[in-house]
Amino acid sequence: MALLEISGLSKAFGGVQALRGLDFHIDEGEIVSVIGPNGAGKTSFFNVISGIFSPDEGSIIFDGDDVTHHAPSEVTQRGIARTFQNVRLFANMTVLENVMVGQHCRTKAGILGAIFNTPSQRAEEEMIGEKAREILSFFGTRLAGYRLDQPAFALSYANRRRLEIARAMATEPRLLLLDEPTAGMNPRETIELTGKIGEMRDDRGLTVVVISHEMNVVEDVSDRVVVLDHGVKIAEGGYADVSTDDDVIEAYLGRPAESDDD
Amino acid sequence: MKDLRYTRFLGFISGLTMAFTGAIGMIEVFNQRTLIDPFLTMGTLMLLGIPAVIGVVAAKGRSNPLEGPTRDPLRGALAGLIMGLIAGVFASLFVLLVDTVDLTEFFPNLRPAMVDAMTFGFGVPVGLAVLSAASGLAGAAGGFFSGMSADIRRGMGAALAWVLGFSLLQGVVADIVEVRTVIRAIYSPQDGLQWWAALIIGALAWWLTLRYQGTGKTFAKRVREADPKGSLRRSLIGLAILMAVFLPMLLGGILNELLINVSFFILMGLGLNIVVGYAGLLDLGYVAFFAVGAYGTAVLTSPLSSTVNPEMSWWLALLVVIGLAAIAGILVGTPVLRMRGDYLAIVTLGFGEMVRILLLSDWLTPIFGGAQGIRRIPGIPIPFTDITISGVDPQLFIYFTLFFVLIATYVSYRASTARVGRAWAAMREDEEVAEATGVSTVSAKLLAFVTGAIIASFAGALFSAKVGAVFTNSFDLLVSIVVLLVVILGGMGSIPGIYVGSLVLIGLLGGPKSPGLLAEFGAYKLLFYGAILVFMMLKRPEGLWPSKLRSRELHIGELSQDAWLEKKGEFSSADGEEATV
């Protein structure tokens, strides 16, 4: 059975129909890319899945449970984490704290535990710190050492992207939604991160949906590619098939000149 | 040419301010207090302090921000002099106008007494010249000193601060019981510091500052190196607590009374700090929770509250009140869950007023006494004894307030560094992302409101036990605003900041209903509250003792990645200071 099963998803903002009856599924352990021209509805798609927007129609079934109109924190709690297109970190918190916040939904110490400094609360805090360090070590030395205590805003652009991914991973998701994870990175960093996305699946058992504009990333990373345009799925399949699909080429480049003759 | 125009502009500003302080009667009132016998009154200080301070600004001129100010005492003095003279002439013209045209019908403050106060008692023709000249000299002095070397500026600053401190805080110094006779010798029998004492204190402060300058920092650094585990720091905190234990015994009744007031605002400040500083929810109706605490305790303990009359002991009532405050926190928090920023502020402001109006309403008069309030609230019984402590004995009562301040401090500190604190910080930074990262903002917000409400209810319970009576006018909007001002002044999100803010604001200027050390400010308190707020927002939005998080936030533009690395040392020292609380 599919890990995430979406059917007939629609969302309109005033007169703009961002998503129209979208069907989508992803199996456990798959890496799927979502591509499409600007304004195709890719980010709206993520926003609806992660609960930030409630869909007008359609259903989202995650691991057998209906999560259609759940609050974002509940969706995250159930195991769907995401990153944002325009990196949104807790800019003034340190790198480590950013990731520790990710552990929030997996821990439970309350204010009373904090006040009375109970042994279980202390143990939990320690565990949160350790987990956060472990997750940051996924990116090697990039986010280690003195960087742990740096405020997030002091990081380089690529590191901010990495930190945002680490924060999402800290929620211990089963499904990770990455919104343009390589945007603004140089070619070397892009290749490195592409490799990391593969590792997420292979070493950590994550299922990943990636939105990307960079076709070499899409080609390298995805098992399957879904193409959106004007909120409709126009193509789906392997990269080779999709990249030669007429509808896809038309969506990106417009109608070929010769077809004007018909 | 450009500089001259700027100087002229500052002169007008300065003159306008001088005329304004005169027109609102401030100089007259402040003249009643002598600072240094026989020549300096508070009014004179206020009047000439304006051109002196603006003289410093004028001396700096419109310097290129990249080069920094050019320091040249003589040029500075000249700029200050021109500025001061313009200001003095402007102010003199105003005085002349008041003297010739009788405006008392419309502006009761514009009367001969004001003319007298602003001309130092010399009357119109002579006094105007004196005012202009004095203003020019004050401006020149300001400009001259701002052009001197850093050492001299620092020494001068210290000397001024100490002399002013000693003279302004005469009440405190004279109220310290044990050393009364020694200390009192430096004050004149009428009022104010003896002129020779002012000279000695100034010289001493100057010398000490230059002698020991910089050693403070290296000392702090040395301590940190010698004491990496912080055990010394902990013992220093212990010492501070010990001092807090014995201090009230050394202080007289007036000071203890004042300290109790300060602690009420520290308590409320700490509570509001959780809501505003940690969770980022601007609550302008915070007084509602203070009222719940005070009225809750009053109804439960006083034998006079008409219908509901359980006559509980204060401690039992406190437990009930905590529950009531938690409910109030949820009641206020739930409807505003979806609101942010300005909208939240306005709605909470409405809630605050609603509570006050409800307490006054005919409908609830049988319970809360309406405008009559509730009286005969007993004090706080000490368990296992027959002793009851109430506000008539401030020397003992202060221990209760300090006890609750300690509790609130501890709660704030623990919560801010724990999982809930991180959730609040994340929510304040970006609510939507916090939610998407798995933080339930609904429960985080409610928790912040409830915790803040409970801490305010402590203050309320203590307040009603201290005063022995509650009336609705103790719970108006101004209280909410002053508590917020305490938090802003000290530094949002900073626990030591709340202490500093409350000591400075409530201790010096006074609370909304209580006088501070500078009782002369009483009538102009609101003016100063406003001035402080504007000044802080412009010059130091992170507060007097900022939290590291806030100062990062507000200076984000100044700290690019590289600059941050250079400043790393500074940050870690700031962290160290915060950890001591």
Interface residues (C-beta under 8 A of the other chain):
Chain A: S50 G51 I52 A71 P72 S73 E74 T76 Q77 A81 R82 F84 R88 L89 F90 A91 N92 M93 E97 M100 V101 G102 H104 C105 R106 T107 A109 G110 I111 G113 A114 I115 N117 Q121 E124 E125 I128 Q150 P151 F153 A154 L155 S156 R167 A168 T171
Chain B: Y410 V411 R414 A415 T417 A418 R419 V420 G421 R422 A423 A425 A426 E429 D430 E432 V433 A434 E435 A436 T437 G438 V439 S440 T441 V442 L447 T451 L549 R552 E553 I556 L559 Q561 W564 L565
